[in-house]
């Protein structure tokens, strides 16, 4: 079976189209999920997308490709910053969660990106320098005898472990602190729930007591201002035709308002004369 080598022009065109598509996707995702697109593109630059021709590679080329791939997998400053800050930020976000809520990985990444943006250029430069030193160590290691993928991963793991130990506090101490905070939060939540329940019970008992007192203290007498038992009805019956004759254009609500106004304009003695 024969193979056809891909022309260089087509290869370059595909590479350009792929790069543009990745850049557009990163910019759109940065707007939606609130992270730094420039940092994301720099991270993606470590994983170059290539379209390879189906041509047999020599042993020397395969070795060079393996070494290049190993070098491209080296972390940058943002990667180290993310690895260092992730436990603290995750613990902080978990403390702010409501009951039965789960922390989404995207929320952690968004918080890390926000903290990275707050760093000054000098602070970012420190992380980039640290990443460069880590990358240099990885390059020195890759110049030795050719290792398998598992050997390469174990060396990289040791490098990261050393850097993590020099950058972050003891993990056991962190976990212990997180457990203490979680216990305190649980106790506080239980106390809050108990207080709310007690307040509701007290409020309910108070309402029941008021209702019972109202029923016991209720009397059959009615206030003197009640139009059903005083002279207001007599006054209204006599005065309503007069108002309608004097102000025929008034609406029903306006007539009632005028009637009430005239009633209140009377003195107590005059009002008492209208009582039945």
C-alpha positions as CSV (number, residue, x, y, z in Angstrom):
1,X,0.0,0.0,0.0
2,X,1.5,3.3,-1.1
3,X,1.2,6.6,1.0
4,X,1.0,10.1,-0.4
5,X,3.0,12.7,1.5
6,X,1.1,15.9,2.4
7,X,2.3,19.0,0.6
8,X,3.9,21.6,2.7
9,X,1.4,24.3,1.7
10,X,-1.5,22.2,2.9
11,X,0.3,21.3,6.1
12,X,0.9,25.0,6.9
13,X,-2.7,25.9,6.0
14,X,-4.1,23.2,8.4
15,X,-1.7,24.3,11.1
16,X,-2.8,28.0,10.7
17,X,-6.5,27.1,10.7
18,X,-6.1,25.0,13.8
19,X,-4.2,27.7,15.7
20,X,-6.8,30.3,14.9
21,X,-9.6,28.0,16.0
22,X,-7.9,27.3,19.3
23,X,-7.3,31.0,19.9
24,X,-11.0,31.9,19.2
25,X,-12.2,29.1,21.5
26,X,-10.0,30.2,24.3
27,X,-11.1,33.9,24.0
28,X,-14.8,32.8,24.1
29,X,-14.3,30.6,27.1
30,X,-12.3,33.3,28.9
31,X,-15.3,35.6,28.6
32,X,-17.7,32.9,29.8
33,X,-15.6,31.5,32.7
34,X,-13.6,34.6,33.7
35,X,-10.0,33.5,33.2
36,X,-6.9,35.1,31.6
37,X,-6.9,34.2,27.9
38,X,-3.2,35.1,27.5
39,X,-2.1,32.8,30.3
40,X,-4.3,30.0,28.8
41,X,-2.8,30.5,25.4
42,X,0.7,30.4,26.9
43,X,-0.2,27.1,28.6
44,X,-1.6,25.7,25.4
45,X,1.6,26.6,23.6
46,X,3.2,23.8,25.5
47,X,1.0,21.4,23.6
48,X,1.5,22.3,20.0
49,X,-1.1,20.9,17.6
50,X,0.7,19.4,14.5
51,X,-0.4,17.6,11.4
52,X,2.2,15.0,10.7
53,X,2.9,13.4,7.3
54,X,2.6,9.6,7.2
55,X,6.4,9.2,6.6
56,X,8.5,6.7,8.4
57,X,10.7,8.2,11.1
58,X,14.2,7.2,11.9
59,X,15.2,6.1,15.4
60,X,17.1,9.5,15.8
61,X,13.9,11.4,14.9
62,X,11.8,9.4,17.3
63,X,14.3,10.1,20.1
64,X,14.2,13.8,19.3
65,X,10.4,13.9,19.3
66,X,10.3,12.1,22.7
67,X,12.7,14.7,24.2
68,X,10.8,17.6,22.7
69,X,7.5,16.3,24.0
70,X,9.0,15.8,27.5
71,X,10.3,19.4,27.4
72,X,6.9,20.8,26.3
73,X,5.2,19.1,29.2
74,X,7.2,21.3,31.6
75,X,5.2,23.7,33.8
76,X,5.1,27.4,33.4
77,X,4.7,30.0,36.2
78,X,0.9,29.9,36.2
79,X,1.0,26.1,36.5
80,X,3.2,26.3,39.6
81,X,1.0,29.1,41.1
82,X,-2.1,27.0,40.5
83,X,-0.6,23.9,42.1
84,X,0.5,25.9,45.1
85,X,-2.7,27.9,45.7
86,X,-5.2,25.2,44.8
87,X,-5.5,23.5,48.3
88,X,-6.0,26.9,50.1
89,X,-8.5,28.2,47.6
90,X,-10.4,25.0,47.5
91,X,-10.6,24.9,51.3
92,X,-11.8,28.5,51.4
93,X,-14.5,27.9,48.8
94,X,-15.7,24.8,50.6
95,X,-16.2,26.9,53.8
96,X,-18.4,29.3,51.9
97,X,-20.6,26.5,50.5
98,X,-24.2,26.2,51.7
99,X,-25.7,22.9,53.0
100,X,-25.6,20.0,50.6
101,X,-23.8,22.1,47.9
102,X,-21.0,20.7,45.9
103,X,-17.9,22.6,44.9
104,X,-17.4,22.6,41.1
105,X,-13.9,22.3,39.7
106,X,-14.6,25.3,37.4
107,X,-15.2,27.5,40.5
108,X,-11.7,26.6,41.8
109,X,-10.1,27.4,38.4
110,X,-12.0,30.7,38.2
111,X,-10.8,31.7,41.8
112,X,-7.2,30.8,41.0
113,X,-7.3,32.8,37.8
114,X,-8.7,35.8,39.7
115,X,-5.9,35.6,42.3
116,X,-3.3,35.3,39.5
117,X,-4.7,38.5,37.9
118,X,-4.3,40.4,41.2
119,X,-0.5,39.6,41.3
120,X,1.9,42.4,40.3
121,X,4.2,41.8,37.3
122,X,7.1,41.4,39.8
123,X,5.2,38.7,41.6
124,X,4.3,36.9,38.4
125,X,8.0,37.1,37.4
126,X,9.0,35.2,40.5
127,X,6.7,32.3,39.6
128,X,7.9,32.4,36.0
129,X,11.6,32.3,37.2
130,X,10.7,29.4,39.4
131,X,9.1,27.6,36.5
132,X,12.2,28.3,34.4
133,X,14.5,26.7,37.0
134,X,12.2,23.7,37.2
135,X,12.2,23.4,33.4
136,X,16.0,23.7,33.3
137,X,16.2,20.8,35.7
138,X,13.9,18.8,33.5
139,X,16.0,19.5,30.4
140,X,19.1,18.4,32.2
141,X,17.4,15.2,33.2
142,X,16.2,14.6,29.6
143,X,19.8,14.9,28.3
144,X,20.8,11.6,30.1
145,X,20.0,8.1,28.8
146,X,16.7,7.6,27.1
147,X,14.0,6.7,29.6
148,X,10.6,5.2,29.2
149,X,7.5,7.2,29.7
150,X,7.0,5.7,33.2
151,X,10.6,6.7,34.2
152,X,10.1,10.2,32.8
153,X,6.8,10.5,34.8
154,X,8.5,9.4,38.0
155,X,11.3,11.9,37.6
156,X,8.8,14.7,36.9
157,X,6.8,13.6,39.9
158,X,10.0,13.9,42.1
159,X,10.8,17.3,40.7
160,X,7.3,18.6,41.5
161,X,7.4,17.0,45.0
162,X,10.6,18.8,45.8
163,X,9.2,22.2,44.6
164,X,5.9,21.6,46.4
165,X,7.8,20.9,49.7
166,X,9.7,24.2,49.4
167,X,6.6,26.3,48.5
168,X,3.7,25.0,50.6
169,X,3.3,24.2,54.4
170,X,2.9,20.6,55.6
171,X,-0.1,19.0,54.0
172,X,-1.0,17.1,57.2
173,X,-1.2,20.4,59.1
174,X,-3.4,21.9,56.4
175,X,-5.8,18.9,56.5
176,X,-5.9,19.1,60.3
177,X,-6.8,22.8,60.1
178,X,-9.5,22.2,57.5
179,X,-11.0,19.4,59.7
180,X,-11.1,21.8,62.7
181,X,-12.8,24.5,60.7
182,X,-15.4,22.1,59.3
183,X,-16.2,20.8,62.9
184,X,-16.6,24.4,64.1
185,X,-18.9,25.2,61.2
186,X,-21.1,22.2,61.8
187,X,-21.5,23.1,65.4
188,X,-22.4,26.7,64.5
189,X,-24.9,25.5,61.9
190,X,-26.6,23.2,64.5
191,X,-26.8,26.0,67.0
192,X,-28.3,28.4,64.4
193,X,-30.9,25.8,63.5
194,X,-31.8,25.3,67.2
195,X,-32.1,29.0,67.7
196,X,-34.4,29.4,64.7
197,X,-36.6,26.5,65.9
198,X,-36.9,28.0,69.4
199,X,-37.8,31.4,68.0
200,X,-40.5,29.9,65.8
201,X,-41.9,27.9,68.7
202,X,-42.0,31.0,71.0
203,X,-43.6,33.1,68.2
204,X,-46.3,30.5,67.7
205,X,-47.0,30.2,71.4
206,X,-47.3,34.0,71.6
207,X,-49.8,34.1,68.8
208,X,-51.9,31.3,70.4
209,X,-51.9,33.2,73.7
210,X,-53.0,36.4,72.0
211,X,-55.8,34.7,70.2
212,X,-57.0,33.1,73.4
213,X,-56.9,36.4,75.3
214,X,-58.8,38.0,72.5
215,X,-61.5,35.4,72.7
216,X,-61.8,35.6,76.4
217,X,-61.8,39.4,76.6
218,X,-64.1,40.0,73.7
219,X,-67.3,41.9,74.7
220,X,-70.6,42.5,73.0
221,X,-70.3,46.3,73.3
222,X,-69.4,48.3,70.2
223,X,-67.5,51.6,70.0
224,X,-69.5,54.8,69.9
225,X,-67.8,55.6,66.6
226,X,-69.3,52.6,65.0
227,X,-71.9,54.0,62.5
228,X,-74.0,50.9,63.0
229,X,-75.0,51.9,66.6
230,X,-74.7,55.7,66.6
231,X,-76.4,58.6,64.9
232,X,-74.1,58.5,61.8
233,X,-76.6,56.4,59.8
234,X,-79.4,58.8,60.7
235,X,-77.2,61.8,59.8
236,X,-76.1,60.1,56.5
237,X,-79.7,59.3,55.5
238,X,-80.7,62.9,56.1
239,X,-77.6,64.6,54.6
240,X,-77.0,62.4,51.5
241,X,-79.9,63.9,49.4
242,X,-78.6,67.4,50.3
243,X,-75.1,66.7,49.1
244,X,-76.3,65.1,45.9
245,X,-78.5,68.1,45.2
246,X,-75.7,70.6,46.0
247,X,-72.9,68.6,44.2
248,X,-74.6,66.5,41.5
249,X,-71.4,65.8,39.6
250,X,-69.6,64.0,42.5
251,X,-68.9,60.3,42.2
252,X,-70.1,57.8,44.8
253,X,-66.7,57.7,46.6
254,X,-66.5,61.5,46.6
255,X,-70.1,61.7,48.0
256,X,-69.1,59.3,50.8
257,X,-66.0,61.3,51.5
258,X,-68.0,64.6,51.7
259,X,-70.5,63.0,54.0
260,X,-67.8,61.7,56.4
261,X,-66.2,65.2,56.3
262,X,-69.4,66.9,57.3
263,X,-70.0,64.4,60.1
264,X,-66.5,65.0,61.6
265,X,-67.1,68.7,61.3
266,X,-69.9,68.5,63.9
267,X,-69.2,68.9,67.5
268,X,-69.6,66.1,70.0
269,X,-72.9,67.6,71.2
270,X,-74.2,68.0,67.6
271,X,-73.3,64.4,66.9
272,X,-75.1,63.2,70.0
273,X,-78.3,64.9,68.8
274,X,-78.4,62.5,65.9
275,X,-78.2,59.4,68.0
276,X,-81.3,57.2,68.0
